[in-house]
Amino acid sequence: MEKHRLSEILSSLKKKRIAVVGDFFLDEYLHIDPSRNEASIETGLQAYQVTGRKVSPGAAGTIAKNLALLGAGSVYAVTIIGDDGRGFELTRELGKLGIKTKMQIVAPDRVTPTYTKPMFFSDPPSELNRFDLKNFTPTPEALSAAVIAHIDALLPALDAIILMDQVPEANCGVITESVCEALIGVAKNNPGLLMFADSRCQIGKFTHMTIKGNEHEIIKAASDNPYSGPEALRASLASYSCKRGKPVYVTLGENGAWVAENGHITEIEPISISGPIDICGAGDAFTAGTVSALCCGAGLAEAGAVGNLLAALCIRQIGTTGHVTNKQLLDGLD
């Protein structure tokens, strides 16, 4: 891609309105100084000393954050959060980015999903076991109905909808069965609207819309088989894209990405990265970059190249959920 073309895409993005529907997490980083470790008097266990703390939007929030930093005109967060301190922090961080949060549903009986990531801030930083805070009971139907109502209210103004199904526990996140059915209905009734879905466990259920997944997620959706190599993936992907009738993106890490439509597969060239990397947020960055470009009239492979570049820049950021501005993306092309 030429730099003037990328600049043209990003310039058009400022007029676009995109809703991100799904599981917004709070990413919480705890900075631990190993030199200050103490032994607990009560238990004798090592007590890590936290010398810093940083929070940012995660999961669907990472997508929304990158859309905002790339310069999207309006980004809407459609999600469910708890009436708690983590929800307050998440809303605050989204607000700093100009992301519209009026479509968030605050539910006193739900917790704000949070990834707590303790990290030794040595050289280089190293992440310890993560602590996940999620809802493990089904999302009440009234909350799902409220999500659907917000989508319906936004629909006439939107250029794209991104679905992010992050929670693996069935019906415990934002994209419940009823929300999924409603979104499929939106896709059927609005064939000209860009709808782009990502799901950790059930990407195959998002019919009538563009989907994205890694090789393991897509091969499972296409054939219900484990990933056994690129040739099996290629064969399954070709037939699967014909069956779906909508594009399918497959991210392949250091091997770039593929996009398939109506049986034809286009390879998106990988970007060589040297030095330490942190893959946290790479898939979400790919989604943000790809959808941004598709919104602005880019072709499927061209849009995937933008997403791939955004992901490559993202993974060079160590100890944080990666995020890239439009200037960093343009400079990164060099």
PLY file of the C-alpha trace (Angstrom):
ply
format ascii 1.0
element vertex 334
property float x
property float y
property float z
element edge 333
property int vertex1
property int vertex2
end_header
0.00 0.00 0.00
1.24 3.47 -0.89
1.36 6.06 1.85
-0.91 8.47 -0.01
-3.57 5.72 -0.22
-3.40 5.04 3.52
-3.60 8.77 4.18
-6.67 8.95 1.94
-8.35 6.14 3.88
-7.63 7.73 7.26
-8.87 11.10 6.03
-12.21 9.55 5.04
-12.49 7.79 8.40
-13.25 11.02 10.25
-16.73 10.98 8.70
-17.56 7.43 9.73
-19.76 6.29 12.61
-19.04 2.87 14.08
-20.73 0.97 16.91
-18.73 -1.59 18.88
-21.12 -4.08 20.46
-19.92 -6.65 22.96
-17.74 -7.35 25.93
-15.81 -4.28 27.07
-13.21 -5.21 29.68
-11.07 -3.07 31.90
-7.40 -3.93 31.46
-5.64 -3.36 34.77
-1.83 -3.50 34.86
-0.08 -3.77 38.22
3.57 -2.73 38.12
5.63 -4.83 40.54
9.15 -3.93 41.58
10.90 -7.30 42.29
13.56 -5.59 44.37
10.90 -4.62 46.93
9.45 -8.12 47.47
8.64 -8.92 51.09
7.81 -12.12 52.92
4.36 -12.09 54.51
4.63 -12.39 58.29
1.29 -14.19 58.44
1.82 -16.78 55.68
5.50 -16.71 54.80
4.52 -16.33 51.14
6.14 -13.76 48.89
4.30 -10.42 48.98
4.76 -8.51 45.73
4.95 -4.75 46.10
2.90 -2.80 43.57
4.60 0.49 42.72
2.33 1.55 39.88
-1.04 0.85 38.32
-2.39 1.57 34.85
-5.84 0.92 33.38
-7.18 1.04 29.85
-10.14 -0.31 27.85
-9.68 -3.96 26.89
-11.33 -6.60 24.65
-14.07 -4.71 22.74
-12.65 -1.61 24.41
-9.33 -2.20 22.62
-11.13 -2.15 19.28
-13.01 1.04 20.20
-9.80 2.65 21.47
-7.94 1.99 18.24
-10.86 3.22 16.13
-10.85 6.47 18.09
-7.07 6.89 17.86
-7.19 6.28 14.10
-9.64 9.17 13.84
-13.08 7.62 13.38
-15.73 10.33 13.48
-17.96 8.67 16.10
-17.36 5.47 18.05
-20.22 4.11 20.17
-19.72 1.63 23.02
-22.74 -0.68 23.32
-22.15 -2.93 26.30
-23.08 -3.92 29.86
-20.92 -2.93 32.80
-21.29 -3.15 36.57
-22.19 -0.31 38.90
-18.73 -0.50 40.44
-15.37 1.22 40.56
-14.03 -0.72 37.59
-17.02 0.38 35.54
-16.35 3.97 36.54
-12.72 3.65 35.44
-13.65 2.01 32.15
-16.18 4.73 31.35
-13.66 7.40 32.26
-10.97 5.93 30.00
-13.39 5.60 27.09
-14.48 9.18 27.62
-10.89 10.42 27.45
-10.74 8.99 23.93
-13.98 10.65 22.85
-15.82 7.32 22.66
-19.55 7.75 23.21
-20.69 5.85 26.31
-24.38 6.77 26.55
-25.26 3.35 25.13
-23.52 1.56 28.01
-25.91 -0.24 30.32
-24.95 -0.03 33.99
-26.28 -3.04 35.91
-25.96 -3.19 39.71
-26.12 -7.00 39.72
-23.28 -7.48 37.18
-19.54 -6.93 37.58
-17.45 -4.97 35.11
-15.28 -7.60 33.36
-11.63 -7.01 34.20
-8.30 -8.50 33.24
-5.82 -7.83 36.04
-2.26 -8.30 34.82
0.52 -8.24 37.42
3.86 -7.49 35.78
7.45 -7.49 36.95
8.78 -4.23 35.56
12.26 -5.49 35.00
14.14 -5.40 31.71
12.27 -6.65 29.79
8.93 -6.59 31.66
7.40 -10.00 32.32
3.73 -10.78 32.95
2.68 -13.05 35.83
-0.50 -15.11 36.04
-3.48 -13.01 35.03
-6.55 -12.56 37.28
-9.89 -12.53 35.40
-13.03 -11.00 36.83
-16.13 -11.95 34.84
-19.80 -12.75 35.22
-20.42 -16.49 35.55
-24.21 -16.34 35.63
-26.43 -15.80 32.58
-27.07 -12.23 31.51
-30.68 -11.32 32.40
-32.94 -11.13 29.36
-33.94 -7.58 30.25
-30.33 -6.47 29.80
-30.11 -8.23 26.43
-33.31 -6.47 25.38
-31.76 -3.13 26.36
-28.67 -3.88 24.23
-30.90 -4.68 21.25
-32.88 -1.47 21.77
-29.66 0.57 21.75
-28.56 -1.06 18.50
-31.92 -0.32 16.89
-31.72 3.31 18.02
-28.23 3.76 16.56
-28.80 1.83 13.35
-29.94 4.63 11.00
-26.77 6.63 11.67
-24.16 3.86 11.43
-21.58 3.02 8.78
-20.46 -0.17 10.52
-21.13 -2.45 13.48
-18.37 -4.50 15.09
-19.36 -7.44 17.29
-16.91 -8.64 19.92
-17.87 -11.86 21.71
-15.05 -12.15 24.25
-16.62 -14.19 27.06
-16.35 -17.98 26.51
-19.09 -18.84 29.03
-22.33 -19.16 27.03
-24.84 -16.34 27.56
-22.80 -14.77 30.37
-21.53 -11.82 28.34
-23.11 -9.14 26.18
-23.56 -11.25 23.02
-26.21 -13.61 24.33
-28.29 -15.83 22.06
-31.02 -13.21 21.78
-28.53 -10.41 21.03
-26.84 -12.61 18.42
-30.17 -13.40 16.75
-31.07 -9.71 16.70
-27.74 -8.79 15.12
-28.12 -11.50 12.47
-31.53 -9.99 11.73
-29.92 -6.56 11.35
-27.39 -8.05 8.93
-30.12 -9.75 6.87
-32.23 -6.61 6.67
-29.34 -4.23 5.99
-27.09 -5.96 3.43
-25.31 -2.69 2.64
-24.23 -2.16 6.26
-20.75 -3.38 7.15
-21.03 -5.86 10.01
-17.85 -7.51 11.27
-17.77 -10.17 13.99
-15.07 -11.69 16.19
-15.72 -14.44 18.72
-13.38 -16.51 20.87
-15.46 -19.67 20.80
-18.45 -19.39 18.46
-17.47 -17.37 15.39
-19.44 -19.69 13.12
-22.79 -18.61 14.51
-22.44 -15.05 13.21
-24.03 -15.57 9.80
-24.77 -12.94 7.10
-21.77 -10.83 8.14
-18.00 -10.65 7.71
-16.10 -12.64 10.33
-12.52 -12.78 11.59
-10.67 -15.39 13.59
-7.30 -17.04 13.97
-6.52 -20.33 12.21
-7.76 -22.45 15.14
-11.07 -20.58 15.45
-11.82 -20.58 11.73
-10.96 -24.23 11.08
-13.21 -25.24 13.98
-16.08 -23.18 12.57
-15.50 -24.44 9.03
-14.98 -28.15 9.68
-15.18 -28.75 13.43
-11.67 -30.18 13.19
-8.53 -29.08 15.03
-5.99 -27.06 13.09
-3.63 -29.42 11.25
-1.73 -27.07 8.96
-2.18 -24.46 6.24
-3.26 -26.82 3.44
-6.20 -28.22 5.40
-7.12 -24.70 6.45
-6.99 -23.48 2.84
-9.28 -26.24 1.60
-11.81 -25.74 4.39
-11.70 -21.96 4.09
-12.46 -21.94 0.38
-15.63 -24.01 0.74
-16.62 -22.29 3.97
-16.51 -18.82 2.38
-18.76 -20.07 -0.43
-21.21 -21.47 2.08
-21.30 -18.26 4.11
-21.55 -15.84 1.21
-19.63 -13.23 3.20
-15.88 -12.58 3.58
-13.84 -14.53 6.11
-10.57 -13.16 7.51
-8.02 -15.50 9.08
-5.14 -14.04 11.08
-1.97 -16.12 10.98
0.41 -14.32 13.32
3.88 -14.03 11.85
2.54 -15.48 8.57
0.25 -12.54 7.90
-3.42 -13.14 7.14
-5.80 -14.54 4.53
-9.15 -13.29 3.35
-11.60 -15.55 1.55
-14.69 -14.62 -0.44
-16.78 -16.96 -2.59
-14.08 -19.60 -2.56
-11.22 -17.31 -3.55
-8.43 -16.83 -1.00
-6.10 -13.82 -1.04
-2.95 -13.88 1.05
-2.05 -10.71 2.97
1.70 -10.34 3.20
3.26 -10.77 6.65
5.28 -7.99 8.27
8.64 -8.92 9.74
9.10 -7.83 13.36
12.37 -8.03 15.26
12.99 -7.71 18.98
10.63 -8.42 21.88
6.90 -8.48 21.25
3.68 -8.53 23.29
0.75 -9.97 21.34
-1.89 -8.61 23.73
-4.50 -6.75 21.68
-3.09 -7.72 18.28
-6.29 -9.36 17.04
-8.37 -6.40 18.19
-5.97 -4.03 16.44
-6.36 -6.07 13.23
-10.14 -5.71 13.52
-9.97 -1.95 14.10
-7.64 -1.38 11.16
-9.52 -3.64 8.78
-12.96 -2.23 9.57
-11.63 1.35 9.36
-10.37 0.69 5.85
-13.47 -1.23 4.72
-15.64 1.66 5.91
-13.67 3.97 3.66
-14.04 1.91 0.49
-10.89 -0.25 0.63
-10.92 -3.68 -0.96
-10.85 -6.79 1.18
-7.13 -7.49 0.86
-6.23 -3.79 1.04
-8.23 -3.46 4.27
-6.60 -6.58 5.67
-3.19 -5.06 4.95
-4.14 -2.03 7.04
-5.28 -4.32 9.85
-2.07 -6.34 9.60
0.07 -3.20 9.81
-1.87 -1.97 12.84
-1.41 -5.35 14.57
2.32 -5.37 13.76
2.76 -1.95 15.36
0.63 -3.01 18.32
2.75 -6.01 19.28
5.89 -3.89 19.54
4.37 -2.19 22.60
5.49 -4.15 25.65
3.51 -4.36 28.88
0.35 -2.69 27.64
-2.75 -3.37 25.56
-1.47 -2.14 22.20
-2.91 0.97 20.58
-1.89 2.92 17.50
-2.67 6.46 16.37
-3.22 7.46 12.75
0.19 9.20 12.72
1.91 6.06 14.06
0.16 4.00 11.39
1.31 6.33 8.61
4.85 6.45 9.99
4.80 2.67 10.43
4.24 2.20 6.70
7.77 3.51 6.16
0 1
1 2
2 3
3 4
4 5
5 6
6 7
7 8
8 9
9 10
10 11
11 12
12 13
13 14
14 15
15 16
16 17
17 18
18 19
19 20
20 21
21 22
22 23
23 24
24 25
25 26
26 27
27 28
28 29
29 30
30 31
31 32
32 33
33 34
34 35
35 36
36 37
37 38
38 39
39 40
40 41
41 42
42 43
43 44
44 45
45 46
46 47
47 48
48 49
49 50
50 51
51 52
52 53
53 54
54 55
55 56
56 57
57 58
58 59
59 60
60 61
61 62
62 63
63 64
64 65
65 66
66 67
67 68
68 69
69 70
70 71
71 72
72 73
73 74
74 75
75 76
76 77
77 78
78 79
79 80
80 81
81 82
82 83
83 84
84 85
85 86
86 87
87 88
88 89
89 90
90 91
91 92
92 93
93 94
94 95
95 96
96 97
97 98
98 99
99 100
100 101
101 102
102 103
103 104
104 105
105 106
106 107
107 108
108 109
109 110
110 111
111 112
112 113
113 114
114 115
115 116
116 117
117 118
118 119
119 120
120 121
121 122
122 123
123 124
124 125
125 126
126 127
127 128
128 129
129 130
130 131
131 132
132 133
133 134
134 135
135 136
136 137
137 138
138 139
139 140
140 141
141 142
142 143
143 144
144 145
145 146
146 147
147 148
148 149
149 150
150 151
151 152
152 153
153 154
154 155
155 156
156 157
157 158
158 159
159 160
160 161
161 162
162 163
163 164
164 165
165 166
166 167
167 168
168 169
169 170
170 171
171 172
172 173
173 174
174 175
175 176
176 177
177 178
178 179
179 180
180 181
181 182
182 183
183 184
184 185
185 186
186 187
187 188
188 189
189 190
190 191
191 192
192 193
193 194
194 195
195 196
196 197
197 198
198 199
199 200
200 201
201 202
202 203
203 204
204 205
205 206
206 207
207 208
208 209
209 210
210 211
211 212
212 213
213 214
214 215
215 216
216 217
217 218
218 219
219 220
220 221
221 222
222 223
223 224
224 225
225 226
226 227
227 228
228 229
229 230
230 231
231 232
232 233
233 234
234 235
235 236
236 237
237 238
238 239
239 240
240 241
241 242
242 243
243 244
244 245
245 246
246 247
247 248
248 249
249 250
250 251
251 252
252 253
253 254
254 255
255 256
256 257
257 258
258 259
259 260
260 261
261 262
262 263
263 264
264 265
265 266
266 267
267 268
268 269
269 270
270 271
271 272
272 273
273 274
274 275
275 276
276 277
277 278
278 279
279 280
280 281
281 282
282 283
283 284
284 285
285 286
286 287
287 288
288 289
289 290
290 291
291 292
292 293
293 294
294 295
295 296
296 297
297 298
298 299
299 300
300 301
301 302
302 303
303 304
304 305
305 306
306 307
307 308
308 309
309 310
310 311
311 312
312 313
313 314
314 315
315 316
316 317
317 318
318 319
319 320
320 321
321 322
322 323
323 324
324 325
325 326
326 327
327 328
328 329
329 330
330 331
331 332
332 333
